[in-house]
Amino acid sequence: MRAYIFLCLMCWVRAETRRTCIEFSNLSVKDSLKDLFIPRLKIVVMIYTRNNQNCAEPLFEQNNSINVNFNTQKKTVWIIHGYRPMGSIPSWLSNFVKTLLNKEDLNVIVVDWNQGATTFLYSRAVKNTRKVAEILSEYIQNLLTHGASLENFHFIGMSLGAHISGFVGKIFHGELGRITGLDPAGPKFSGKPSNSRLDYTDAKFVDVIHSDARGLGIQEPLGHIDFYPNGGKKQPGCPKSIFSGIDYIKCDHQRAIHLFMASLESNCNFVSFPCRSYKDYKASLCVDCGNFKQNSCPRLGYQAEQWKDGLKERMEGWHLRTTVYLDTSAYYFVFTIIVLSETMKDGYISFKVLNQLGMAEKPHLYRKSKPFYKLQEVNILAQFFNDFVNISSIGLTYFQDSHLQCATCTYKIQSLVLKSLTYPERPPLCRYNFVLEEGKEVFIKPDTCTTKKI
């Protein structure tokens, strides 16, 4: 009988301690209509960890204590959504949380300010961004009193959420560890002073992805580093006609979210290149990336912070604020060549790679008019539209300038190194001491480079 009573008590205690999952506010167009007459702002902060990955819990208990799953020693990522005129739950939110927790053991805090973002009056939602930041600052103060650290906070804000993150950063005098702006909202923020929008002074590191510049997003650079994938305006795969409906309006804008999420996956590396403009990037004027030293090419997304850590040492002469460009559908390789022939300085080399199945692709080469001086290392950036994992051979053709053509001339190459920038963990491929004939394609079989010779 005693054992029975004990078991009943245990079941009762477990039932009492079992939590009810809280849900993100699922509103509708009716709520946007109501907001026209009765404005409302309500904020719910919910926490996910690896202990409750599928069940959001309130960050604070009723007595204002912190949720037991919150670990003050771990990194904390705050996710803040943007304008929601239709009131629906962000379609990307659930997968974003899961992807973050799969990547790293951390605290994920979702800020639900849907009641405040769900309105037909965009200007009202804009005004609410400062109010949201002020309320969040009170929650943060509570976390700090319990041992949390501003430096461990990483705010990720989408659209209006990016500016909310910036306003939080201003309240704490730029002491937040990192802010990531995912296509920060442009309307009502473009051309505004730094105290009225997200700015690089709002955190110790601010990275921004622009995917719909001059549309729903903002054009001007705001962070320490600003990424402009595919030029930052129109994204591949998005509808080009207004007849495509709502996707025509939001696809480019939301692409920043999906690019950041893709960067959380180990097989997605978005190598980027510091440049003044997309036009200069496409014209091959910005392709050396600090001579392709380790982490000198910035990575869009979660890995962007790796580039910041050694910026001064790796990129002398670069400002601490940088704009970078990339094409998201490309795979980048760098060819490093050292020649032995003095007469090669006036020519250029074209490349082709073949995989084990004999499939070949000729890359787009970012060529500067760099001469091949004897025994000087020359880097040539190549862009492929397919990823070549198992390269069986490399086809090379050397061309002299038209007025210097020589059908019988041969040219000695000391070394050729082919390295993937998109997947730098792959071992580079090498070939040493071979000869090229002018205008004749030569196929060489590369081998894995030896550490001694690289």
N, C-alpha and C positions, 0 to 999 in steps of 0.2 A: 504493500500500500504506500509506504514512504517513497519507494522508487518511482511509483506512478505519479505521486504528487510532485516529486523533484523534476521529472520529465515535463510535466505540464507547466511548471514554473519556467523551465528553460525555454520552452516553446513560446511562452508569453513574453519573455524578455526579448527573444529574437524578433518576435512580431513587432514589439515596441520600437526596437532599434532599426528595423528595416526601413530604408528610406523610400520615399516616393520620388520618382524621377520628375524633374520639372521640364517643361517644354518651352521652346521658343514661341513667342506670341505669333499666332496665325490669324492675321487680320484680313480684311477684304476692302473692296471699293466702298462698301457702306461706311466703314470707319473713316475713309478719306472724306466722304461727304459729311459725316458728323463733325469732323475736325474743322470744317468751314465755320461752324457755329459754336462748337464747344472744344477749343484747343486743349489737348492733353499731352502731357509728357510723363512717361513712366519708364524707369530703367530697372532691368533685372540683370544681375551679374551671376552667371552660372559657371561652375568649374567642372572640367574633365581632367582626369589623370589616367594612368594605366590601371589604377584600381577601380575606376568607374568610367571606363572608356565609352560605354554604351548607355550611360545613365547620367545625365546632367544633374548636379546637385547645387543648392545655393551656396555661394561663396561664404556667406556669413549666417550664423545661427541666429535665432530670435534674441538671444542674450548678447548679440554683437560679437560673439567669439568666432574664430575662423574655422571653417570646415576642416575636419581632421585629415582630409586627404591633401590639403595644401601643405607643401613642403617648402619652408622658407629658404632652404639651402639650394633648391633647384631653380633653374631658369623658368621664368613665367612669360608665356606668350598671351597677349591680349588681342582678340579679334573683334574688330568694330566694323559693322556693315554701313552701308550708305543709304541714300534716299530710296524709299519703298512706296511709291504712289499707289500701288495695288495692294499693299499690305501683306503679301505672301511671305513665307519663310524663304530666305535665300537658298536657291537650289544647290549651291556649292558648299554650304556651311558644314553639313554633316561629314562629307568626304574630306574637307579641309582639316577638321579636327582629327579624324582618324589618321590622315596622312602625317600630320605633325607628330602624333603620339607614336606612330610606327617608326618615325625617324629618330625620335629622341625621347627620353624619359623626362618629362617636364610637367609643369602646371599649365593648362590651357584655360583661359578665362574668356568666355563669350559674353560680349556686352550686347544685350537686347534692348535697343531703344526704339523698337518698331512703333510704339505709341509715342510719336514725336517725329518719326520719319514717314509715317503713313499719312499723307496729306496731299491734296491737289495744289497746295500753295508751296511751291519749292522755296520761296523766300522765307517761309515760316520754318521749314526744316533747316535752312541755313542758320537762322537765328538760334534754333535749338542746339546747334553744335557746341556753342560756348557753354550753354547750360549743362549739357551732358558732360563736358569736360570738368566743370566745377563740381558736379556730383561725384564723378569718378575720382577726383582728387581727394575727396573726403574718405572714400573707400581705401584709397592708396595709403593715406595717412594712418588708417587703422592697421593696414598690413605692415607698415613700417614700424609701428609700435610693438608688433609681435615678432620683429626680427627680419622682415623681408628687406631686400635691397633694391634701390632704384636701378642700379647698374645691371641687375639680373632681369629687368623688365624689357621685353621686346614687344612693342605695339605694332600690329599689322592692321592698317586701316584701308578700307575700300571706299573710293570716291569721297563722299562727305566724311566717312570714317577716318580718312587720312588727315583731314584738317582737324577733326576732333583729337586725334593723336597729337597733332602739333600743338593744340591749345593746352592739352594736359602737360606736354613737355615744357611749355612756357611757364605754367604755374610752378613747375619744379626746376625752373632756371636751367633747362638743358641738361639735367643730370640723369635722365632716362638712358638706359644702355643703348637702345636702338629703336628707331621708328622706320617701318617700311610703308611707303605710300603706294597703293595699288591704283594706278590711274586716278590721282587726286582730282576731285571735281573742278571743272573749269568755270562754269557759269557762276557769277557773283564772287569769284576768287581771282580770275585772271587780271593781272595788272595791279593787284592790291599790294600794299606794303607788307613786309615780313611779319608784322604783328597781327595781321588779319588772315593768315593762312599758314599752312605747313611751311617750315623753313629749316635749313640745315642747322641752325643754332638750337633747335628744340630737343636734340638728343646728342649723345656722344658720337653716334653714327646714324645718318639718315640716308637711306637708299630709296629711290623712286623708280617705278616702272610706268612709262607713258605708252599707252596703247591706243588712245583715241584723242590725241592732241588736236586742239581746235574743234573738237566735237563736244562730247560730254566731259572729256578730260581737259587738263590744263597743258598748255604748250611749254611754258617757261620752266627751266630747271629749278628745282627747289631744294635738292639734297646735297650731301657730300658727293654722291654719284647718282646720275640720272641715266637710266637705260631707255633707249628708244628702239625697241624691237621692230624690225622691218620699216624703219623710219619713224615709228611712233604714231602713225595716223591710221592707215588702213591695214588690217591684218588678213593674211591669207586664210581662205576658207570661210570668211564672213560674207554674208549676202551683199551684193552690189546694187540691188534694186530695192526701192521703197516698197515694192509690191510683196516683198518677203515678210512684211509685217513687223512685229516688235523686235525680232532678231536683227533687223536692219539697223535699229536704233541702238540696241544694247550689246551686240556681239563684240564689236571692237573694244568697247568700254570694259567688258568683263574678261576680255582675253588676258589682261594683266593678272587676274586671279589664277587662271588656269596655267599660265606660264610659271607663276610662283609655285603652284602645287606640283607642276612637273619637275621643277628644280629640286623638290624634296625627294624625288626618286633617284636612286643612285645612278641610274643609267641615262639621266638627262643632265647634260652640262651645256649651258648656254654661254659659250665663249663670246666675249664682246671686246670692242676695240675703241679706245679713247680717240675722239675725233671732234672737230668743231661743228661738223654738219653731216647729214646723211649723204649729201651730194659729194662731199669730199671722201667719205667712206667708200661710196660706190666707184669713185674715180681712183681708188687704190692709193690714196694719199695718207692713210693712217693704218698701216698694217704691220708695223714691227713690234708693237706691244712690249716695249722694254726688252727687245731682243728675245722675246719668248722665254724669259727666265721663269722659274717656278712661281706661280700665282701672280705673275705680272699682267696677265690678261684677265680682266675682271670677269666674274661669273654672275649672270643675272640670277636673282632669287635668293634662296636661303644661304647660298655659299658666298654671297657678295662680301661678307665681313672678312673673309680670308684675304681678300685683296687689300683691304684697309690696313691690316696690321703692319705690313712692311712697306707701305706706300712711299715714305720718304727715302728709304734706302734703295728701293728698286727703280723708282721713276724720278730721278733727279730732274728738276726743272718743271715738273708737272705741278699744277696748283692742287690744293686739297679739295677743290671742287672740280668735278670732271663729268663731262657728258660722253656717253659711249653708245655705240651702234652695233647692231648685229642683224643677221638674217636667221630666223628661227628654223627654217627648213633646210639649213645647210650643215654639213659636217666639215670641220676645219682641220687641215693638215699643214705642217710646215716642212718644206724641203730645205735642208741645209747643205750647201755645196761648197767645196773647196777645190779650186782648179790649179793645175800646174802649168797651163799654157798662157803665156802673156798675151797672145793675140785674141783671147776670148772676150776682152773687155768691151768690145763694140757689138756683141751679139746677145741673143737670148735663147732660152731653152723652153720647150713645151713638154708637157708630161701626159702620161696616160697610165692608169693602173689596171691590172687584171686580177680577178679573184681566182680561186681554184677551179671554178667552173668555166673559166675563160671569158666571163663577162667583163667588159672593159668600160671605163668611163674617163672622159677627158675633163679635167676640172676647169673651173674659172680660176685663172691665175691673177693674183693681185700683184702686178709688176710695177715696180718703180724703175726708172732708168739707171739702175745701179750697175756699174761695170763689174765684170768678173776679174778682179785683179788677182794676180798670182799669189797663192797661199793665203788669201783673205777669205774669211767665212762670209757667205752670202745667204740670207734667209729669204725664201720665196713662200708666200702664203697661198694656199690652194683651197678652194671651196668646192666640195662635192655635194651632190644632191642625194647620194646613196652612201651608206656607211660600208666601208671595206674593212672587214675584220681579218680575213685570211688573204693576204696579198701574195699572189704567186709570182708576179713579175711587174716590172715598171718599164714602160716604154718612154724613151727620151729622144728628142730631136733637137739638134742645135742649129740655129740659123744666124748667119752673119748679116750685117747690114747690106742692102742690095748692091752698093757700089764696092763692097769688099768681098764678094762671093768667091769661094774657092772650092771647086768640086773635088779636088784631091787632098784637101787639108784634113788633118786629124787633130784632135784636141784631147789632152790627157786630164782626167779627173782624179784627184787624189781621194776624195770621199764624197759620198752622198748619204745623208741621213734623212729618213722619213719618219716624222713623229705626229701622232694624233693630238691635236689641241683639245678636241671635244672630249676625248677619253685619255687624259694624260697618264693614267695608271697603266696603259698598255705599253709594253716594251717597244722602243723605237727599232726601226729596221735600217740596216746599213749595207753599203757596198763600197769596196775600196779598190782603187787603182784599175780603172777601165778607160777605154778610149771611145770617143765619139767622132763620127764623120759628119762633115757639114751636109745638112739637108737630108740625112739618112736616119731613119728611126732605128734605134738600137734597144733591144729588150734585155734587161738585166734581172737576175734573180737575187733579191735581197735576203739577208740573214739577220737574225736578232743581233743587235749591236753588243759588243763586248764593252764592259765598263771602262776598261783601260783605254780603248780607242775613242770613246765619246768625249 
